[in-house]
Amino acid sequence: AGLAAIIQALRRVEPELAITVLSARPEETAREYNVAAVSRTGVREIRRAIAAADLLISGGGSLLQDVTGNRTIPYYLGVVWLAQLLGKPVFFYAQGVGPVRKWPGKLLVRKIVNRVDAITVRDKESAAELRRLGVTQPPVTVTADPVFGLEIPGREVSGPAGPVIGVAARECPDAGDFEYKTVIARACAQLVERHGARILLLPFHQPADLPVARELQALIGPGARVAGEGLPPLELAGVVAGLDFLLGMRLHALIFATLGGVPFAGIAYDPKVTALLALFGQKPVLGGGIHQVGRHGGSHFDETQDVAEIVRRWEAREEIRQKALEVVHGPGGLRDAALATARMALATIWTPA
């Protein structure tokens, strides 16, 4: 989704732009997005691609963090370092930064990021993390997640009458003893019983989210089905645009909802979801966020209260929709900010016509 959004935005500014992507599946990426692509693990291929380029774009997404593993920061900053060795300008494109907890990552960020040509981040929390890590130059500009600039196709959700509620859930090892899936299932079952809702369980990160979707389907029972399996990001975005409400853990599921004017409630498995919700004046449902449970245990969650809060958000859906439309599509909103990032990126190397 991030790649599609960045490509769309760049080509709005410069339609003939030649783009090469570092990809785990180069042939598939080249075919789907009309770009050149090379293996993200082929050092010689990466070097040739950067040597032939006028600019390296690093981003978006949560590239600079060490939660997903010790090799994440060395890889992404290694690519940046190679571009710097080759004398190529580097643009950080709406990066999500942090958390960076270990000293090797902190050192690499401070040594390499201070030498890039321009930095944009997707939220103020990322800007604060860069300051904490010792990044003092160049100036950091807060823009918006690239996906806010995405053009998404509408897609009607077929089936019997009744409101359609999407659920984009994932596994969360930090949840400890807190049965967050049980809370989601209880809330969905209430919406099915009281409002005749249909529940679509949407696995955003495939195949990892599929077992979660199937587990929730079994917990909810009649009225729930798994949908969107195997769909590429743009088509999945179209499915979200056809919903009446979304309950989401996945960041881009929530962003797709805001783009389509679909009211939503967010479950924070990671601080980035909390940061996104704050832009819309919302707090996460399920306490302060599942990512806090690892330290505090599950005792501060109240399942009955959490279920009631999800239902309350559904009942307040029109208010949520109007707020989202204002924040995303209003003058100077997140969509404008996301599209402006592409102009800033190309201005690093030339003044667009």
C-alpha positions in Angstrom: 0.0 0.0 0.0 2.8 2.4 0.9 4.6 1.6 -2.4 1.5 2.1 -4.5 0.8 5.4 -2.8 4.4 6.7 -3.2 4.5 5.7 -6.9 1.1 7.4 -7.6 2.1 10.6 -5.8 5.5 10.8 -7.6 3.9 10.3 -11.0 1.3 12.9 -10.4 4.2 15.3 -10.2 6.3 13.7 -13.0 4.4 11.2 -15.1 7.5 9.9 -17.0 9.5 9.3 -13.8 11.6 6.1 -14.0 11.4 4.2 -10.7 13.4 1.2 -9.5 12.1 -0.6 -6.4 14.1 -2.9 -4.1 11.8 -5.8 -3.6 11.5 -9.3 -2.1 9.6 -10.3 -5.3 11.0 -8.2 -8.1 9.1 -9.7 -11.0 5.8 -9.4 -9.3 6.5 -5.8 -8.1 7.6 -4.8 -11.6 4.4 -6.2 -13.1 1.9 -4.9 -10.6 3.3 -1.3 -10.2 4.8 -0.6 -13.7 8.3 0.0 -12.3 11.7 -1.6 -12.6 12.6 -3.8 -9.6 15.7 -5.6 -8.3 16.2 -8.0 -5.4 16.3 -6.3 -2.1 19.0 -8.8 -1.0 21.3 -8.6 -4.1 24.1 -6.3 -3.1 25.5 -5.9 -6.6 22.0 -5.3 -8.1 21.3 -2.7 -5.4 24.6 -0.9 -6.0 24.0 -0.8 -9.8 20.4 0.5 -9.3 21.6 3.3 -6.9 24.5 4.2 -9.1 22.2 4.7 -12.0 19.7 6.8 -10.0 19.4 10.5 -9.4 17.8 10.1 -5.9 17.3 7.4 -3.3 14.0 7.4 -1.5 13.9 5.6 1.8 10.4 5.0 3.2 7.6 5.1 4.1 6.6 2.7 6.8 8.3 1.8 10.1 11.8 1.2 8.7 13.8 2.6 11.6 12.9 0.5 14.6 14.4 -2.6 16.3 11.2 -4.2 17.5 10.9 -6.6 14.5 14.5 -7.7 14.7 18.1 -6.6 15.0 18.8 -6.6 11.3 16.0 -4.1 10.3 17.9 -0.8 11.0 21.3 -2.1 9.6 19.6 -3.2 6.4 17.7 0.0 5.7 20.4 2.4 6.8 23.0 0.2 4.9 21.1 1.0 1.7 21.2 4.7 2.7 24.9 4.5 3.5 25.6 2.9 0.1 23.8 5.8 -1.6 25.9 8.3 0.4 29.1 6.5 -0.6 28.0 6.8 -4.3 27.3 10.5 -3.9 23.6 10.2 -4.4 21.1 12.4 -2.5 18.8 10.6 0.0 15.2 11.6 0.8 13.4 10.1 3.8 9.8 9.8 2.6 7.2 10.0 5.4 9.2 7.6 7.6 7.7 6.2 10.8 10.5 6.1 13.3 10.9 4.1 16.5 11.0 2.6 18.9 14.8 2.2 18.8 15.8 0.6 22.0 19.3 -0.9 21.5 22.6 1.0 21.3 23.7 -0.4 17.8 20.5 1.0 16.2 20.8 4.3 18.1 24.4 4.7 16.9 23.6 3.9 13.3 20.7 6.4 13.2 22.8 9.1 14.7 25.8 8.5 12.3 23.9 8.0 9.1 20.6 9.9 9.3 22.4 13.2 10.2 23.9 13.0 6.7 20.8 12.5 4.5 19.6 15.4 2.3 16.0 15.8 3.5 13.8 14.1 6.2 10.0 13.9 6.3 8.2 11.8 8.9 4.6 10.7 9.1 3.8 12.0 12.6 5.2 14.2 15.4 6.1 11.2 17.5 8.6 10.1 14.8 10.1 13.6 14.7 10.5 13.5 18.5 12.1 10.0 18.3 14.7 11.3 15.8 15.5 14.2 18.2 15.9 11.8 21.0 18.3 9.7 18.9 20.5 12.7 18.3 19.4 13.6 14.7 19.9 17.4 14.5 20.2 17.9 10.7 18.7 18.3 8.2 15.4 19.9 9.5 12.6 17.3 10.0 9.3 18.0 8.3 6.1 16.3 9.6 3.9 15.3 6.6 1.5 12.3 6.6 1.6 8.6 5.9 1.9 8.2 2.1 -1.2 6.1 2.0 -3.4 9.1 2.8 -2.6 10.2 -0.8 -3.7 7.0 -2.4 -6.5 6.9 -5.1 -8.6 3.8 -4.2 -11.2 2.2 -6.3 -14.7 1.8 -4.7 -15.9 -1.8 -4.5 -19.4 -2.8 -3.5 -19.6 -5.5 -0.8 -22.2 -8.0 -2.0 -24.5 -10.1 0.2 -27.8 -9.8 2.1 -29.1 -6.6 3.5 -27.7 -5.1 6.7 -24.7 -3.0 7.8 -21.3 -4.4 6.9 -18.6 -4.2 9.6 -15.0 -5.0 8.7 -12.4 -6.4 11.2 -8.7 -6.2 10.5 -7.0 -8.1 13.3 -3.6 -9.5 13.9 -1.7 -11.6 16.4 -0.2 -9.7 19.3 2.3 -11.5 21.4 2.5 -8.6 23.8 -1.1 -9.2 24.9 -0.1 -11.6 27.6 -3.2 -13.0 29.3 -5.5 -10.4 27.9 -8.0 -12.2 25.6 -8.4 -9.4 23.1 -9.8 -11.7 20.4 -12.6 -12.7 22.8 -13.5 -9.0 23.3 -13.5 -8.4 19.5 -15.7 -11.5 19.0 -18.1 -10.5 21.8 -18.5 -7.0 20.4 -19.1 -8.3 16.9 -21.6 -10.9 18.1 -23.6 -8.1 19.8 -23.6 -6.0 16.6 -24.8 -9.0 14.6 -27.6 -9.8 17.1 -28.8 -6.2 17.8 -28.2 -4.5 14.4 -28.3 -7.4 11.9 -24.7 -6.6 11.0 -22.5 -8.8 8.7 -18.9 -9.1 9.8 -16.1 -9.3 7.2 -12.8 -10.5 8.7 -10.1 -8.9 6.5 -6.6 -10.4 6.6 -4.4 -7.5 5.7 -1.0 -9.0 6.2 -1.2 -12.3 4.4 -0.7 -15.1 5.3 0.0 -14.1 8.9 -3.4 -12.6 9.6 -5.4 -15.5 8.1 -5.3 -17.7 11.2 -6.5 -14.8 13.3 -9.4 -14.1 10.9 -10.5 -17.7 11.0 -10.2 -17.9 14.8 -12.4 -14.8 15.1 -14.9 -16.3 12.6 -15.3 -19.4 14.8 -15.7 -17.2 17.9 -18.3 -14.9 16.4 -20.3 -17.6 14.7 -23.1 -17.0 12.2 -22.9 -13.6 10.5 -19.1 -13.6 10.1 -16.9 -14.6 7.2 -13.4 -14.2 6.0 -13.1 -11.9 3.0 -10.3 -10.4 0.9 -8.0 -13.4 1.0 -5.4 -13.0 -1.7 -6.4 -9.5 -2.8 -3.6 -7.0 -3.5 -3.6 -3.8 -1.4 -5.5 -1.5 -3.8 -8.4 -4.0 -4.1 -8.5 -4.6 -0.4 -8.7 -0.8 0.0 -11.7 -0.9 -2.3 -13.4 -3.5 0.0 -12.8 -1.3 3.0 -14.3 1.7 1.1 -17.6 -0.4 0.8 -17.9 -1.0 4.5 -20.3 0.7 7.0 -17.7 0.5 9.8 -14.2 -0.8 10.5 -12.7 -2.2 13.6 -9.0 -2.2 12.9 -5.6 -3.2 14.4 -3.7 -2.7 11.1 -2.5 0.8 10.5 -3.3 0.9 6.8 -6.7 -0.7 7.3 -7.6 2.3 9.4 -6.1 4.7 6.9 -8.1 3.1 4.1 -11.2 3.6 6.2 -10.5 7.3 6.6 -9.9 7.8 2.9 -13.2 6.2 2.0 -15.2 8.1 4.6 -15.8 4.8 6.6 -16.2 5.3 10.4 -13.7 3.3 12.4 -12.4 2.3 15.8 -8.8 1.4 16.4 -7.1 -1.3 18.5 -3.5 -0.2 19.3 -1.1 -3.1 19.1 1.7 -0.6 18.5 2.3 3.1 19.4 1.9 4.1 15.7 -1.8 3.2 15.8 -2.2 5.3 18.9 -0.5 8.2 17.1 -2.8 7.8 14.1 -5.9 7.7 16.2 -4.8 10.9 18.0 -5.0 12.8 14.7 -8.8 12.1 14.7 -9.3 12.9 18.3 -9.7 9.2 19.2 -8.2 6.9 21.8 -7.8 3.2 21.2 -10.6 0.9 22.2 -9.4 -1.9 24.6 -7.9 0.2 27.3 -4.8 2.3 26.4 -3.5 -0.2 23.8 -2.4 -3.8 23.7 1.2 -2.8 23.4 1.1 -1.6 27.0 0.1 -5.0 28.4 3.6 -6.5 28.3 4.7 -4.4 31.3 1.4 -4.1 33.2 -0.4 -7.3 32.7 -4.1 -7.6 31.6 -5.7 -6.5 34.9 -6.3 -2.9 33.8 -8.6 -4.1 31.0 -12.3 -4.5 31.6 -13.8 -6.8 29.0 -17.4 -5.8 29.5 -16.4 -2.1 29.3 -14.3 -2.7 26.3 -17.1 -4.5 24.4 -19.5 -1.6 25.3 -16.9 0.9 24.0 -16.7 -0.8 20.6 -20.5 -0.8 20.4 -20.6 2.9 21.4 -18.1 3.8 18.6 -20.4 2.0 16.2 -23.3 4.1 17.4 -21.3 7.3 17.1 -20.3 6.4 13.5 -21.7 9.5 11.8 -19.8 11.8 14.1 -16.6 9.8 13.5 -17.1 9.8 9.7 -17.5 13.6 9.6 -14.4 14.2 11.7 -12.4 11.8 9.5 -13.5 13.6 6.3 -12.5 16.9 7.7 -9.1 15.8 8.9 -8.2 13.8 5.7 -10.0 15.7 2.9 -10.3 19.2 4.3 -8.1 22.1 3.1 -4.5 21.4 4.3 -5.6 18.0 5.6 -3.7 14.7 5.6 -4.3 14.0 2.0 -2.8 17.3 0.9 0.2 16.7 3.2 0.7 13.2 1.8 0.7 14.5 -1.8 3.0 17.4 -0.9 5.7 14.9 0.2 6.2 13.7 -3.5 6.8 17.3 -4.6 9.3 17.7 -1.7 11.1 14.5 -2.8 11.6 15.6 -6.4 12.5 19.1 -5.4 15.6 17.5 -3.8 17.1 17.0 -7.2 15.2 19.4 -9.5 12.4 22.0 -9.6 9.3 20.2 -11.1 7.6 22.0 -14.0 
